[in-house]
Amino acid sequence: MTDAETADLLPAEADSVPYAVGCFLGAILLFAAMDTLIKFLTADYPVPQLMFVRSLVALLLVGGYTLWRGGGIAAMRTQRPWGHVWRAFAGLISMGCFFYAFRELPLADVYVLSFAGPLFITALSAPLLGEPVGWRRWAAVVVGFGGVVVMAQPSAGAPLVPVLVGLCAALFYALAALAVRGLSRTETSASIVLYLLLTTTVVSGALAVPVWTAPTVFALGLMALVGAIGAGAQVLLTQAFRRAPPAAVAPFEYTGMVWASLFGWLVFGDLPTVPVIAGAMVIIGSGLYILHRETVVARRRLGA
């Protein structure tokens, strides 16, 4: 067993696709619940403050669990410290942009924008990682970004700044994901997660000091809940990708659109507009096609 396997955040269970899919669906539901709380809190509290509390609680929970399982300092050893720094700051920028977008846009709209993340990953994997991307996947990327244009309605006076910030969040999410792909070759799962949380806690804490707003007991409890839910979702996500190939679980990411629409309607009275739904269908279709093509290419490589 490798160091990365021993450092995973949940104990081993039966290897099966249904188990992995269940973990992944649970993670998507928890992320949607967390994002709903974030949107609710951004009405009264600054984004850096929410980022700090969320990161701090997640750091305490994940770090405490890692120590409890016996990983300790050994799990934090790294051969690529600057790789962790780059990944952490990409994740920090992505988180901040998403928090801002949640404040300014309906939940479902932000989720549609987040689905551009896989498109960015495909587009950037060639120049950053040297991975070949065929013309079919490039075509799917172009069509997918066309779906973003449909959703944004630039000719109808839609709030373009929040949309652009949401796209920026998806871009830096993709950069962080590509960094993780490289780090996972030499680093433990625990170190990748903990260095991210440590960096986001320190940086967001420094940014939160000048804008800190004293929270009520209820709001502080919700902020702590955001961190706890985020930590739980991350653990489930890690477990899902441990137990099944990404191609088996990734398509279920789009169930987040269902939860975002439901929570947005129940909590904020928001319903997705026709352009948002149309754009979502185009982006989801492009993402699924890219996933299909990557699966086909991977099978050909294995058969070669």
RACOR-V278570 format. One record per residue. N is the residue number from 1. RES is the residue in three letters. PSI is psi as a letter, one per 20 degrees, with the letter a starting at -180 (999 if undefined). Layout:
# RACOR-V278570
<<N | RES | PSI> <N | RES | PSI>>
This chain:
# RACOR-V278570
<<1 | MET | p> <2 | THR | r> <3 | ASP | h> <4 | ALA | h> <5 | GLU | g> <6 | THR | i> <7 | ALA | i> <8 | ASP | q> <9 | LEU | i> <10 | LEU | q> <11 | PRO | q> <12 | ALA | q> <13 | GLU | a> <14 | ALA | p> <15 | ASP | o> <16 | SER | q> <17 | VAL | g> <18 | PRO | h> <19 | TYR | g> <20 | ALA | g> <21 | VAL | g> <22 | GLY | g> <23 | CYS | g> <24 | PHE | g> <25 | LEU | h> <26 | GLY | g> <27 | ALA | g> <28 | ILE | g> <29 | LEU | g> <30 | LEU | g> <31 | PHE | g> <32 | ALA | g> <33 | ALA | g> <34 | MET | g> <35 | ASP | h> <36 | THR | g> <37 | LEU | h> <38 | ILE | g> <39 | LYS | h> <40 | PHE | g> <41 | LEU | h> <42 | THR | i> <43 | ALA | h> <44 | ASP | i> <45 | TYR | q> <46 | PRO | q> <47 | VAL | g> <48 | PRO | h> <49 | GLN | g> <50 | LEU | h> <51 | MET | g> <52 | PHE | g> <53 | VAL | g> <54 | ARG | g> <55 | SER | g> <56 | LEU | g> <57 | VAL | g> <58 | ALA | h> <59 | LEU | g> <60 | LEU | g> <61 | LEU | g> <62 | VAL | g> <63 | GLY | g> <64 | GLY | g> <65 | TYR | h> <66 | THR | g> <67 | LEU | g> <68 | TRP | h> <69 | ARG | i> <70 | GLY | j> <71 | GLY | g> <72 | GLY | b> <73 | ILE | h> <74 | ALA | h> <75 | ALA | i> <76 | MET | i> <77 | ARG | p> <78 | THR | q> <79 | GLN | i> <80 | ARG | m> <81 | PRO | h> <82 | TRP | h> <83 | GLY | h> <84 | HIS | h> <85 | VAL | g> <86 | TRP | g> <87 | ARG | g> <88 | ALA | g> <89 | PHE | h> <90 | ALA | g> <91 | GLY | h> <92 | LEU | g> <93 | ILE | g> <94 | SER | g> <95 | MET | g> <96 | GLY | g> <97 | CYS | g> <98 | PHE | g> <99 | PHE | g> <100 | TYR | g> <101 | ALA | h> <102 | PHE | h> <103 | ARG | h> <104 | GLU | h> <105 | LEU | q> <106 | PRO | q> <107 | LEU | g> <108 | ALA | h> <109 | ASP | g> <110 | VAL | h> <111 | TYR | h> <112 | VAL | g> <113 | LEU | h> <114 | SER | h> <115 | PHE | i> <116 | ALA | i> <117 | GLY | g> <118 | PRO | h> <119 | LEU | g> <120 | PHE | g> <121 | ILE | g> <122 | THR | g> <123 | ALA | h> <124 | LEU | i> <125 | SER | h> <126 | ALA | g> <127 | PRO | h> <128 | LEU | h> <129 | LEU | i> <130 | GLY | j> <131 | GLU | p> <132 | PRO | p> <133 | VAL | o> <134 | GLY | r> <135 | TRP | h> <136 | ARG | g> <137 | ARG | h> <138 | TRP | h> <139 | ALA | g> <140 | ALA | h> <141 | VAL | g> <142 | VAL | g> <143 | VAL | g> <144 | GLY | g> <145 | PHE | h> <146 | GLY | h> <147 | GLY | h> <148 | VAL | g> <149 | VAL | g> <150 | VAL | g> <151 | MET | h> <152 | ALA | h> <153 | GLN | l> <154 | PRO | h> <155 | SER | i> <156 | ALA | j> <157 | GLY | k> <158 | ALA | q> <159 | PRO | n> <160 | LEU | h> <161 | VAL | g> <162 | PRO | h> <163 | VAL | g> <164 | LEU | h> <165 | VAL | g> <166 | GLY | g> <167 | LEU | h> <168 | CYS | h> <169 | ALA | g> <170 | ALA | h> <171 | LEU | g> <172 | PHE | h> <173 | TYR | g> <174 | ALA | g> <175 | LEU | g> <176 | ALA | g> <177 | ALA | g> <178 | LEU | h> <179 | ALA | g> <180 | VAL | h> <181 | ARG | h> <182 | GLY | g> <183 | LEU | h> <184 | SER | i> <185 | ARG | h> <186 | THR | i> <187 | GLU | q> <188 | THR | q> <189 | SER | g> <190 | ALA | g> <191 | SER | h> <192 | ILE | g> <193 | VAL | g> <194 | LEU | h> <195 | TYR | h> <196 | LEU | g> <197 | LEU | h> <198 | LEU | g> <199 | THR | g> <200 | THR | h> <201 | THR | g> <202 | VAL | g> <203 | VAL | g> <204 | SER | h> <205 | GLY | g> <206 | ALA | h> <207 | LEU | h> <208 | ALA | h> <209 | VAL | g> <210 | PRO | i> <211 | VAL | j> <212 | TRP | p> <213 | THR | p> <214 | ALA | o> <215 | PRO | q> <216 | THR | r> <217 | VAL | g> <218 | PHE | g> <219 | ALA | h> <220 | LEU | h> <221 | GLY | g> <222 | LEU | h> <223 | MET | g> <224 | ALA | h> <225 | LEU | h> <226 | VAL | g> <227 | GLY | g> <228 | ALA | g> <229 | ILE | g> <230 | GLY | g> <231 | ALA | g> <232 | GLY | g> <233 | ALA | g> <234 | GLN | h> <235 | VAL | g> <236 | LEU | h> <237 | LEU | g> <238 | THR | g> <239 | GLN | h> <240 | ALA | g> <241 | PHE | i> <242 | ARG | h> <243 | ARG | i> <244 | ALA | q> <245 | PRO | q> <246 | PRO | h> <247 | ALA | h> <248 | ALA | h> <249 | VAL | h> <250 | ALA | h> <251 | PRO | h> <252 | PHE | i> <253 | GLU | h> <254 | TYR | i> <255 | THR | i> <256 | GLY | h> <257 | MET | h> <258 | VAL | g> <259 | TRP | g> <260 | ALA | g> <261 | SER | g> <262 | LEU | g> <263 | PHE | h> <264 | GLY | h> <265 | TRP | g> <266 | LEU | g> <267 | VAL | h> <268 | PHE | i> <269 | GLY | k> <270 | ASP | p> <271 | LEU | q> <272 | PRO | p> <273 | THR | r> <274 | VAL | g> <275 | PRO | h> <276 | VAL | g> <277 | ILE | g> <278 | ALA | g> <279 | GLY | h> <280 | ALA | g> <281 | MET | g> <282 | VAL | g> <283 | ILE | g> <284 | ILE | g> <285 | GLY | g> <286 | SER | g> <287 | GLY | g> <288 | LEU | h> <289 | TYR | g> <290 | ILE | g> <291 | LEU | g> <292 | HIS | g> <293 | ARG | h> <294 | GLU | h> <295 | THR | g> <296 | VAL | g> <297 | VAL | g> <298 | ALA | h> <299 | ARG | h> <300 | ARG | g> <301 | ARG | g> <302 | LEU | h> <303 | GLY | i> <304 | ALA | 999>>
